[in-house]
Amino acid sequence: MRLLLWLLLFVFCWPVALLALVLYPLIWVVLLPFRLLGVAVDGVFTLLRAILFFPARLIGGRRFA
C-alpha cells in the first residue's frame, strides 16, 4: 500500500514541480516592479522622516531609531 501511495505521489507531483520551476522566474519578474516601488516608497518615507526630525536633532533632542 505504501509503495502505491509513493508511486501515486510521484505521478501527481512531478508535473507540479516542473510547473513551479517554470513559473517561479515568471512570477518573480512580474513582482519585481512592486518590489522596486516598495524600495522607492521606503526611501521617500525615510527622507521625509529625516527632514521632519532635523530641527529636533539640531536642538539636541532624543534620538529615535
N, CA, C and O atoms as a Tripos MOL2 file, in Angstrom:
@<TRIPOS>MOLECULE
protein
  260   259    65     0     0
PROTEIN
NO_CHARGES

@<TRIPOS>ATOM
      1 N           0.8300   -1.2000    0.0000 N.3       1 MET1
      2 CA          0.0000    0.0000    0.0000 C.3       1 MET1
      3 C           0.8770    1.2680    0.0000 C.2       1 MET1
      4 O           0.5960    2.2410   -0.7000 O.2       1 MET1
      5 N           1.9410    1.2190    0.8060 N.am      2 ARG2
      6 CA          2.8240    2.3940    0.8590 C.3       2 ARG2
      7 C           3.4860    2.6510   -0.4910 C.2       2 ARG2
      8 O           3.6170    3.7960   -0.9250 O.2       2 ARG2
      9 N           3.8920    1.5890   -1.1360 N.am      3 LEU3
     10 CA          4.5240    1.7370   -2.4460 C.3       3 LEU3
     11 C           3.5580    2.3630   -3.4500 C.2       3 LEU3
     12 O           3.9530    3.2140   -4.2470 O.2       3 LEU3
     13 N           2.3090    1.9490   -3.4130 N.am      4 LEU4
     14 CA          1.3060    2.5290   -4.3040 C.3       4 LEU4
     15 C           1.0940    4.0150   -4.0180 C.2       4 LEU4
     16 O           0.9340    4.8200   -4.9360 O.2       4 LEU4
     17 N           1.0960    4.3590   -2.7490 N.am      5 LEU5
     18 CA          0.9410    5.7790   -2.3900 C.3       5 LEU5
     19 C           2.1490    6.5950   -2.8640 C.2       5 LEU5
     20 O           1.9850    7.7140   -3.3500 O.2       5 LEU5
     21 N           3.3540    6.0460   -2.7280 N.am      6 TRP6
     22 CA          4.5360    6.7480   -3.2080 C.3       6 TRP6
     23 C           4.5040    6.9040   -4.7230 C.2       6 TRP6
     24 O           4.8470    7.9630   -5.2480 O.2       6 TRP6
     25 N           4.1010    5.8740   -5.4110 N.am      7 LEU7
     26 CA          4.0080    5.9690   -6.8680 C.3       7 LEU7
     27 C           2.9540    6.9780   -7.3020 C.2       7 LEU7
     28 O           3.1600    7.7240   -8.2580 O.2       7 LEU7
     29 N           1.8330    6.9990   -6.6020 N.am      8 LEU8
     30 CA          0.7750    7.9670   -6.8920 C.3       8 LEU8
     31 C           1.2680    9.3910   -6.6400 C.2       8 LEU8
     32 O           1.0070   10.2990   -7.4290 O.2       8 LEU8
     33 N           1.9760    9.5680   -5.5440 N.am      9 LEU9
     34 CA          2.5380   10.8870   -5.2290 C.3       9 LEU9
     35 C           3.5410   11.3090   -6.2980 C.2       9 LEU9
     36 O           3.5470   12.4650   -6.7200 O.2       9 LEU9
     37 N           4.3800   10.3870   -6.7350 N.am     10 PHE10
     38 CA          5.3540   10.6860   -7.7760 C.3      10 PHE10
     39 C           4.6740   11.0790   -9.0830 C.2      10 PHE10
     40 O           5.1020   12.0190   -9.7520 O.2      10 PHE10
     41 N           3.6240   10.3650   -9.4400 N.am     11 VAL11
     42 CA          2.9310   10.6380  -10.7030 C.3      11 VAL11
     43 C           2.2540   11.9950  -10.6760 C.2      11 VAL11
     44 O           2.2540   12.7050  -11.6820 O.2      11 VAL11
     45 N           1.6740   12.3680   -9.5380 N.am     12 PHE12
     46 CA          0.9530   13.6400   -9.4740 C.3      12 PHE12
     47 C           1.8380   14.8310   -9.1410 C.2      12 PHE12
     48 O           1.4820   15.9600   -9.4780 O.2      12 PHE12
     49 N           2.9690   14.6220   -8.4980 N.am     13 CYS13
     50 CA          3.7620   15.7530   -8.0320 C.3      13 CYS13
     51 C           4.8480   16.2040   -9.0000 C.2      13 CYS13
     52 O           5.2300   17.3740   -8.9680 O.2      13 CYS13
     53 N           5.3600   15.3280   -9.8580 N.am     14 TRP14
     54 CA          6.4240   15.8030  -10.7290 C.3      14 TRP14
     55 C           5.9450   16.8460  -11.7260 C.2      14 TRP14
     56 O           6.7140   17.7480  -12.0570 O.2      14 TRP14
     57 N           4.7010   16.7700  -12.2280 N.am     15 PRO15
     58 CA          4.2770   17.8890  -13.0850 C.3      15 PRO15
     59 C           4.1440   19.1990  -12.3100 C.2      15 PRO15
     60 O           4.4290   20.2730  -12.8410 O.2      15 PRO15
     61 N           3.7140   19.1070  -11.0690 N.am     16 VAL16
     62 CA          3.5990   20.3110  -10.2390 C.3      16 VAL16
     63 C           4.9870   20.9030   -9.9880 C.2      16 VAL16
     64 O           5.1570   22.1210  -10.0190 O.2      16 VAL16
     65 N           5.9730   20.0470   -9.7410 N.am     17 ALA17
     66 CA          7.3380   20.5290   -9.5160 C.3      17 ALA17
     67 C           7.8930   21.1920  -10.7750 C.2      17 ALA17
     68 O           8.5270   22.2430  -10.6860 O.2      17 ALA17
     69 N           7.6660   20.6020  -11.9320 N.am     18 LEU18
     70 CA          8.1380   21.2140  -13.1720 C.3      18 LEU18
     71 C           7.4250   22.5360  -13.4490 C.2      18 LEU18
     72 O           8.0400   23.4960  -13.9120 O.2      18 LEU18
     73 N           6.1360   22.5790  -13.1640 N.am     19 LEU19
     74 CA          5.3800   23.8150  -13.3410 C.3      19 LEU19
     75 C           5.9130   24.9110  -12.4160 C.2      19 LEU19
     76 O           6.0160   26.0710  -12.8150 O.2      19 LEU19
     77 N           6.2470   24.5390  -11.1910 N.am     20 ALA20
     78 CA          6.8020   25.5130  -10.2550 C.3      20 ALA20
     79 C           8.1620   26.0140  -10.7420 C.2      20 ALA20
     80 O           8.4580   27.2030  -10.6250 O.2      20 ALA20
     81 N           8.9840   25.1280  -11.2810 N.am     21 LEU21
     82 CA         10.2840   25.5520  -11.7970 C.3      21 LEU21
     83 C          10.1520   26.5100  -12.9740 C.2      21 LEU21
     84 O          10.9780   27.4070  -13.1420 O.2      21 LEU21
     85 N           9.1300   26.3280  -13.7790 N.am     22 VAL22
     86 CA          8.9270   27.1980  -14.9370 C.3      22 VAL22
     87 C           8.2750   28.5080  -14.5300 C.2      22 VAL22
     88 O           8.6470   29.5690  -15.0330 O.2      22 VAL22
     89 N           7.3040   28.4460  -13.6250 N.am     23 LEU23
     90 CA          6.5540   29.6510  -13.2730 C.3      23 LEU23
     91 C           7.2550   30.5540  -12.2670 C.2      23 LEU23
     92 O           6.9900   31.7560  -12.2400 O.2      23 LEU23
     93 N           8.1400   30.0090  -11.4410 N.am     24 TYR24
     94 CA          8.7880   30.8350  -10.4200 C.3      24 TYR24
     95 C           9.5330   32.0340  -11.0160 C.2      24 TYR24
     96 O           9.3450   33.1490  -10.5290 O.2      24 TYR24
     97 N          10.3660   31.8590  -12.0440 N.am     25 PRO25
     98 CA         11.0340   33.0460  -12.6190 C.3      25 PRO25
     99 C          10.0500   34.0340  -13.2390 C.2      25 PRO25
    100 O          10.2620   35.2450  -13.1720 O.2      25 PRO25
    101 N           8.9860   33.5300  -13.8380 N.am     26 LEU26
    102 CA          8.0000   34.4390  -14.4320 C.3      26 LEU26
    103 C           7.2870   35.2640  -13.3540 C.2      26 LEU26
    104 O           7.0790   36.4670  -13.5160 O.2      26 LEU26
    105 N           6.9230   34.6120  -12.2730 N.am     27 ILE27
    106 CA          6.2560   35.3320  -11.1780 C.3      27 ILE27
    107 C           7.2160   36.3350  -10.5480 C.2      27 ILE27
    108 O           6.8080   37.4350  -10.1740 O.2      27 ILE27
    109 N           8.5020   35.9590  -10.4280 N.am     28 TRP28
    110 CA          9.4970   36.8650   -9.8650 C.3      28 TRP28
    111 C           9.6310   38.1200  -10.7320 C.2      28 TRP28
    112 O           9.7240   39.2310  -10.2090 O.2      28 TRP28
    113 N           9.6410   37.9440  -12.0370 N.am     29 VAL29
    114 CA          9.7580   39.0870  -12.9540 C.3      29 VAL29
    115 C           8.5150   39.9690  -12.8760 C.2      29 VAL29
    116 O           8.6220   41.1940  -12.9340 O.2      29 VAL29
    117 N           7.3510   39.3660  -12.7470 N.am     30 VAL30
    118 CA          6.1120   40.1430  -12.6440 C.3      30 VAL30
    119 C           6.0880   40.9410  -11.3480 C.2      30 VAL30
    120 O           5.6090   42.0750  -11.3370 O.2      30 VAL30
    121 N           6.5950   40.3750  -10.2560 N.am     31 LEU31
    122 CA          6.5560   41.0570   -8.9620 C.3      31 LEU31
    123 C           7.7050   42.0390   -8.7480 C.2      31 LEU31
    124 O           7.6730   42.8190   -7.7970 O.2      31 LEU31
    125 N           8.7110   42.0150   -9.6070 N.am     32 LEU32
    126 CA          9.8660   42.8900   -9.4550 C.3      32 LEU32
    127 C           9.5060   44.3840   -9.4300 C.2      32 LEU32
    128 O          10.0500   45.1040   -8.5930 O.2      32 LEU32
    129 N           8.6280   44.8840  -10.2920 N.am     33 PRO33
    130 CA          8.2820   46.3150  -10.1970 C.3      33 PRO33
    131 C           7.6640   46.6980   -8.8580 C.2      33 PRO33
    132 O           7.8820   47.8070   -8.3690 O.2      33 PRO33
    133 N           6.9000   45.7980   -8.2660 N.am     34 PHE34
    134 CA          6.3060   46.1020   -6.9610 C.3      34 PHE34
    135 C           7.3720   46.1650   -5.8740 C.2      34 PHE34
    136 O           7.2710   46.9720   -4.9500 O.2      34 PHE34
    137 N           8.3880   45.3200   -5.9810 N.am     35 ARG35
    138 CA          9.4930   45.3900   -5.0240 C.3      35 ARG35
    139 C          10.2540   46.6980   -5.1840 C.2      35 ARG35
    140 O          10.6020   47.3440   -4.1960 O.2      35 ARG35
    141 N          10.5130   47.0880   -6.4290 N.am     36 LEU36
    142 CA         11.2050   48.3540   -6.6610 C.3      36 LEU36
    143 C          10.3880   49.5370   -6.1670 C.2      36 LEU36
    144 O          10.9380   50.4860   -5.6080 O.2      36 LEU36
    145 N           9.0940   49.4840   -6.3690 N.am     37 LEU37
    146 CA          8.2200   50.5370   -5.8570 C.3      37 LEU37
    147 C           8.2640   50.5850   -4.3330 C.2      37 LEU37
    148 O           8.2620   51.6670   -3.7440 O.2      37 LEU37
    149 N           8.3040   49.4260   -3.6980 N.am     38 GLY38
    150 CA          8.4050   49.3750   -2.2390 C.3      38 GLY38
    151 C           9.6900   49.9940   -1.7410 C.2      38 GLY38
    152 O           9.6830   50.7000   -0.7320 O.2      38 GLY38
    153 N          10.7970   49.7460   -2.4260 N.am     39 VAL39
    154 CA         12.0760   50.3490   -2.0380 C.3      39 VAL39
    155 C          12.0180   51.8670   -2.2120 C.2      39 VAL39
    156 O          12.5190   52.6100   -1.3680 O.2      39 VAL39
    157 N          11.4120   52.3220   -3.2960 N.am     40 ALA40
    158 CA         11.3140   53.7620   -3.5480 C.3      40 ALA40
    159 C          10.4290   54.4450   -2.5070 C.2      40 ALA40
    160 O          10.7740   55.5160   -2.0060 O.2      40 ALA40
    161 N           9.3040   53.8390   -2.1840 N.am     41 VAL41
    162 CA          8.3990   54.4280   -1.1820 C.3      41 VAL41
    163 C           9.0770   54.4520    0.1840 C.2      41 VAL41
    164 O           8.9400   55.4270    0.9220 O.2      41 VAL41
    165 N           9.8030   53.3950    0.5270 N.am     42 ASP42
    166 CA         10.5330   53.3700    1.7910 C.3      42 ASP42
    167 C          11.5840   54.4810    1.8290 C.2      42 ASP42
    168 O          11.7760   55.1190    2.8640 O.2      42 ASP42
    169 N          12.2540   54.7100    0.7170 N.am     43 GLY43
    170 CA         13.2290   55.7910    0.6510 C.3      43 GLY43
    171 C          12.5970   57.1560    0.8290 C.2      43 GLY43
    172 O          13.1590   58.0180    1.5040 O.2      43 GLY43
    173 N          11.4380   57.3610    0.2320 N.am     44 VAL44
    174 CA         10.7310   58.6400    0.3760 C.3      44 VAL44
    175 C          10.3080   58.8570    1.8210 C.2      44 VAL44
    176 O          10.4580   59.9570    2.3530 O.2      44 VAL44
    177 N           9.7800   57.8200    2.4600 N.am     45 PHE45
    178 CA          9.3720   57.9650    3.8630 C.3      45 PHE45
    179 C          10.5700   58.2090    4.7730 C.2      45 PHE45
    180 O          10.4630   58.9640    5.7400 O.2      45 PHE45
    181 N          11.7090   57.5840    4.4810 N.am     46 THR46
    182 CA         12.9150   57.8180    5.2660 C.3      46 THR46
    183 C          13.3910   59.2540    5.0920 C.2      46 THR46
    184 O          13.8050   59.8960    6.0570 O.2      46 THR46
    185 N          13.3330   59.7540    3.8730 N.am     47 LEU47
    186 CA         13.7270   61.1440    3.6190 C.3      47 LEU47
    187 C          12.7910   62.1180    4.3490 C.2      47 LEU47
    188 O          13.2550   63.0700    4.9750 O.2      47 LEU47
    189 N          11.4910   61.8830    4.2700 N.am     48 LEU48
    190 CA         10.5470   62.7570    4.9710 C.3      48 LEU48
    191 C          10.7640   62.7250    6.4780 C.2      48 LEU48
    192 O          10.6860   63.7580    7.1430 O.2      48 LEU48
    193 N          11.0320   61.5500    7.0110 N.am     49 ARG49
    194 CA         11.2880   61.4360    8.4510 C.3      49 ARG49
    195 C          12.5460   62.2130    8.8320 C.2      49 ARG49
    196 O          12.5770   62.8990    9.8530 O.2      49 ARG49
    197 N          13.5890   62.0970    7.9940 N.am     50 ALA50
    198 CA         14.8230   62.8350    8.2800 C.3      50 ALA50
    199 C          14.5990   64.3350    8.2210 C.2      50 ALA50
    200 O          15.1520   65.0760    9.0340 O.2      50 ALA50
    201 N          13.8030   64.7890    7.2770 N.am     51 ILE51
    202 CA         13.5130   66.2270    7.1610 C.3      51 ILE51
    203 C          12.7020   66.7070    8.3580 C.2      51 ILE51
    204 O          12.9680   67.7780    8.9030 O.2      51 ILE51
    205 N          11.7160   65.9180    8.7660 N.am     52 LEU52
    206 CA         10.8760   66.3360    9.8870 C.3      52 LEU52
    207 C          11.6220   66.3420   11.2170 C.2      52 LEU52
    208 O          11.3610   67.1980   12.0630 O.2      52 LEU52
    209 N          12.5420   65.4090   11.4150 N.am     53 PHE53
    210 CA         13.2580   65.3410   12.6810 C.3      53 PHE53
    211 C          14.5500   66.1500   12.6950 C.2      53 PHE53
    212 O          15.2280   66.1960   13.7220 O.2      53 PHE53
    213 N          14.9050   66.7830   11.5940 N.am     54 PHE54
    214 CA         16.1380   67.5580   11.5370 C.3      54 PHE54
    215 C          16.1660   68.7050   12.5440 C.2      54 PHE54
    216 O          17.1870   68.8850   13.2080 O.2      54 PHE54
    217 N          15.0880   69.4980   12.6930 N.am     55 PRO55
    218 CA         15.1370   70.5760   13.7010 C.3      55 PRO55
    219 C          15.3180   70.0330   15.1180 C.2      55 PRO55
    220 O          16.0150   70.6420   15.9300 O.2      55 PRO55
    221 N          14.7050   68.9110   15.4110 N.am     56 ALA56
    222 CA         14.8650   68.3380   16.7480 C.3      56 ALA56
    223 C          16.2980   67.8680   16.9770 C.2      56 ALA56
    224 O          16.8130   67.9690   18.0900 O.2      56 ALA56
    225 N          16.9380   67.3620   15.9430 N.am     57 ARG57
    226 CA         18.3270   66.9290   16.0810 C.3      57 ARG57
    227 C          19.2510   68.1350   16.2560 C.2      57 ARG57
    228 O          20.2710   68.0490   16.9390 O.2      57 ARG57
    229 N          18.8860   69.2570   15.6340 N.am     58 LEU58
    230 CA         19.7260   70.4560   15.7720 C.3      58 LEU58
    231 C          19.7060   70.9910   17.1970 C.2      58 LEU58
    232 O          20.7290   71.4580   17.6970 O.2      58 LEU58
    233 N          18.5450   70.9260   17.8600 N.am     59 ILE59
    234 CA         18.4630   71.4650   19.2240 C.3      59 ILE59
    235 C          18.7870   70.4100   20.2770 C.2      59 ILE59
    236 O          18.6580   70.6670   21.4740 O.2      59 ILE59
    237 N          19.2010   69.2410   19.8440 N.am     60 GLY60
    238 CA         19.6760   68.2230   20.7850 C.3      60 GLY60
    239 C          18.6040   67.3450   21.3670 C.2      60 GLY60
    240 O          18.7160   66.9130   22.5140 O.2      60 GLY60
    241 N          17.5730   67.0720   20.6130 N.am     61 GLY61
    242 CA         16.5160   66.1940   21.0870 C.3      61 GLY61
    243 C          16.9860   64.7540   21.1530 C.2      61 GLY61
    244 O          18.0780   64.4160   20.6980 O.2      61 GLY61
    245 N          16.1360   63.9100   21.7310 N.am     62 ARG62
    246 CA         16.4670   62.4780   21.8150 C.3      62 ARG62
    247 C          16.5520   61.8800   20.4240 C.2      62 ARG62
    248 O          15.8830   62.3300   19.4940 O.2      62 ARG62
    249 N          17.3800   60.8650   20.2990 N.am     63 ARG63
    250 CA         17.4850   60.1670   19.0060 C.3      63 ARG63
    251 C          16.4310   59.0850   18.9370 C.2      63 ARG63
    252 O          16.2500   58.3090   19.8750 O.2      63 ARG63
    253 N          15.7370   59.0440   17.8100 N.am     64 PHE64
    254 CA         14.7570   57.9930   17.5640 C.3      64 PHE64
    255 C          15.3600   57.0250   16.5650 C.2      64 PHE64
    256 O          16.0280   57.4290   15.6140 O.2      64 PHE64
    257 N          15.1180   55.7480   16.7890 N.am     65 ALA65
    258 CA         15.6850   54.7180   15.8950 C.3      65 ALA65
    259 C          14.9450   54.5710   14.6270 C.2      65 ALA65
    260 O          15.3120   53.7450   13.7910 O.2      65 ALA65
@<TRIPOS>BOND
     1     1     2 1
     2     2     3 1
     3     3     4 2
     4     3     5 am
     5     5     6 1
     6     6     7 1
     7     7     8 2
     8     7     9 am
     9     9    10 1
    10    10    11 1
    11    11    12 2
    12    11    13 am
    13    13    14 1
    14    14    15 1
    15    15    16 2
    16    15    17 am
    17    17    18 1
    18    18    19 1
    19    19    20 2
    20    19    21 am
    21    21    22 1
    22    22    23 1
    23    23    24 2
    24    23    25 am
    25    25    26 1
    26    26    27 1
    27    27    28 2
    28    27    29 am
    29    29    30 1
    30    30    31 1
    31    31    32 2
    32    31    33 am
    33    33    34 1
    34    34    35 1
    35    35    36 2
    36    35    37 am
    37    37    38 1
    38    38    39 1
    39    39    40 2
    40    39    41 am
    41    41    42 1
    42    42    43 1
    43    43    44 2
    44    43    45 am
    45    45    46 1
    46    46    47 1
    47    47    48 2
    48    47    49 am
    49    49    50 1
    50    50    51 1
    51    51    52 2
    52    51    53 am
    53    53    54 1
    54    54    55 1
    55    55    56 2
    56    55    57 am
    57    57    58 1
    58    58    59 1
    59    59    60 2
    60    59    61 am
    61    61    62 1
    62    62    63 1
    63    63    64 2
    64    63    65 am
    65    65    66 1
    66    66    67 1
    67    67    68 2
    68    67    69 am
    69    69    70 1
    70    70    71 1
    71    71    72 2
    72    71    73 am
    73    73    74 1
    74    74    75 1
    75    75    76 2
    76    75    77 am
    77    77    78 1
    78    78    79 1
    79    79    80 2
    80    79    81 am
    81    81    82 1
    82    82    83 1
    83    83    84 2
    84    83    85 am
    85    85    86 1
    86    86    87 1
    87    87    88 2
    88    87    89 am
    89    89    90 1
    90    90    91 1
    91    91    92 2
    92    91    93 am
    93    93    94 1
    94    94    95 1
    95    95    96 2
    96    95    97 am
    97    97    98 1
    98    98    99 1
    99    99   100 2
   100    99   101 am
   101   101   102 1
   102   102   103 1
   103   103   104 2
   104   103   105 am
   105   105   106 1
   106   106   107 1
   107   107   108 2
   108   107   109 am
   109   109   110 1
   110   110   111 1
   111   111   112 2
   112   111   113 am
   113   113   114 1
   114   114   115 1
   115   115   116 2
   116   115   117 am
   117   117   118 1
   118   118   119 1
   119   119   120 2
   120   119   121 am
   121   121   122 1
   122   122   123 1
   123   123   124 2
   124   123   125 am
   125   125   126 1
   126   126   127 1
   127   127   128 2
   128   127   129 am
   129   129   130 1
   130   130   131 1
   131   131   132 2
   132   131   133 am
   133   133   134 1
   134   134   135 1
   135   135   136 2
   136   135   137 am
   137   137   138 1
   138   138   139 1
   139   139   140 2
   140   139   141 am
   141   141   142 1
   142   142   143 1
   143   143   144 2
   144   143   145 am
   145   145   146 1
   146   146   147 1
   147   147   148 2
   148   147   149 am
   149   149   150 1
   150   150   151 1
   151   151   152 2
   152   151   153 am
   153   153   154 1
   154   154   155 1
   155   155   156 2
   156   155   157 am
   157   157   158 1
   158   158   159 1
   159   159   160 2
   160   159   161 am
   161   161   162 1
   162   162   163 1
   163   163   164 2
   164   163   165 am
   165   165   166 1
   166   166   167 1
   167   167   168 2
   168   167   169 am
   169   169   170 1
   170   170   171 1
   171   171   172 2
   172   171   173 am
   173   173   174 1
   174   174   175 1
   175   175   176 2
   176   175   177 am
   177   177   178 1
   178   178   179 1
   179   179   180 2
   180   179   181 am
   181   181   182 1
   182   182   183 1
   183   183   184 2
   184   183   185 am
   185   185   186 1
   186   186   187 1
   187   187   188 2
   188   187   189 am
   189   189   190 1
   190   190   191 1
   191   191   192 2
   192   191   193 am
   193   193   194 1
   194   194   195 1
   195   195   196 2
   196   195   197 am
   197   197   198 1
   198   198   199 1
   199   199   200 2
   200   199   201 am
   201   201   202 1
   202   202   203 1
   203   203   204 2
   204   203   205 am
   205   205   206 1
   206   206   207 1
   207   207   208 2
   208   207   209 am
   209   209   210 1
   210   210   211 1
   211   211   212 2
   212   211   213 am
   213   213   214 1
   214   214   215 1
   215   215   216 2
   216   215   217 am
   217   217   218 1
   218   218   219 1
   219   219   220 2
   220   219   221 am
   221   221   222 1
   222   222   223 1
   223   223   224 2
   224   223   225 am
   225   225   226 1
   226   226   227 1
   227   227   228 2
   228   227   229 am
   229   229   230 1
   230   230   231 1
   231   231   232 2
   232   231   233 am
   233   233   234 1
   234   234   235 1
   235   235   236 2
   236   235   237 am
   237   237   238 1
   238   238   239 1
   239   239   240 2
   240   239   241 am
   241   241   242 1
   242   242   243 1
   243   243   244 2
   244   243   245 am
   245   245   246 1
   246   246   247 1
   247   247   248 2
   248   247   249 am
   249   249   250 1
   250   250   251 1
   251   251   252 2
   252   251   253 am
   253   253   254 1
   254   254   255 1
   255   255   256 2
   256   255   257 am
   257   257   258 1
   258   258   259 1
   259   259   260 2
@<TRIPOS>SUBSTRUCTURE
     1 MET1         2 RESIDUE 1 A MET
     2 ARG2         6 RESIDUE 1 A ARG
     3 LEU3        10 RESIDUE 1 A LEU
     4 LEU4        14 RESIDUE 1 A LEU
     5 LEU5        18 RESIDUE 1 A LEU
     6 TRP6        22 RESIDUE 1 A TRP
     7 LEU7        26 RESIDUE 1 A LEU
     8 LEU8        30 RESIDUE 1 A LEU
     9 LEU9        34 RESIDUE 1 A LEU
    10 PHE10       38 RESIDUE 1 A PHE
    11 VAL11       42 RESIDUE 1 A VAL
    12 PHE12       46 RESIDUE 1 A PHE
    13 CYS13       50 RESIDUE 1 A CYS
    14 TRP14       54 RESIDUE 1 A TRP
    15 PRO15       58 RESIDUE 1 A PRO
    16 VAL16       62 RESIDUE 1 A VAL
    17 ALA17       66 RESIDUE 1 A ALA
    18 LEU18       70 RESIDUE 1 A LEU
    19 LEU19       74 RESIDUE 1 A LEU
    20 ALA20       78 RESIDUE 1 A ALA
    21 LEU21       82 RESIDUE 1 A LEU
    22 VAL22       86 RESIDUE 1 A VAL
    23 LEU23       90 RESIDUE 1 A LEU
    24 TYR24       94 RESIDUE 1 A TYR
    25 PRO25       98 RESIDUE 1 A PRO
    26 LEU26      102 RESIDUE 1 A LEU
    27 ILE27      106 RESIDUE 1 A ILE
    28 TRP28      110 RESIDUE 1 A TRP
    29 VAL29      114 RESIDUE 1 A VAL
    30 VAL30      118 RESIDUE 1 A VAL
    31 LEU31      122 RESIDUE 1 A LEU
    32 LEU32      126 RESIDUE 1 A LEU
    33 PRO33      130 RESIDUE 1 A PRO
    34 PHE34      134 RESIDUE 1 A PHE
    35 ARG35      138 RESIDUE 1 A ARG
    36 LEU36      142 RESIDUE 1 A LEU
    37 LEU37      146 RESIDUE 1 A LEU
    38 GLY38      150 RESIDUE 1 A GLY
    39 VAL39      154 RESIDUE 1 A VAL
    40 ALA40      158 RESIDUE 1 A ALA
    41 VAL41      162 RESIDUE 1 A VAL
    42 ASP42      166 RESIDUE 1 A ASP
    43 GLY43      170 RESIDUE 1 A GLY
    44 VAL44      174 RESIDUE 1 A VAL
    45 PHE45      178 RESIDUE 1 A PHE
    46 THR46      182 RESIDUE 1 A THR
    47 LEU47      186 RESIDUE 1 A LEU
    48 LEU48      190 RESIDUE 1 A LEU
    49 ARG49      194 RESIDUE 1 A ARG
    50 ALA50      198 RESIDUE 1 A ALA
    51 ILE51      202 RESIDUE 1 A ILE
    52 LEU52      206 RESIDUE 1 A LEU
    53 PHE53      210 RESIDUE 1 A PHE
    54 PHE54      214 RESIDUE 1 A PHE
    55 PRO55      218 RESIDUE 1 A PRO
    56 ALA56      222 RESIDUE 1 A ALA
    57 ARG57      226 RESIDUE 1 A ARG
    58 LEU58      230 RESIDUE 1 A LEU
    59 ILE59      234 RESIDUE 1 A ILE
    60 GLY60      238 RESIDUE 1 A GLY
    61 GLY61      242 RESIDUE 1 A GLY
    62 ARG62      246 RESIDUE 1 A ARG
    63 ARG63      250 RESIDUE 1 A ARG
    64 PHE64      254 RESIDUE 1 A PHE
    65 ALA65      258 RESIDUE 1 A ALA
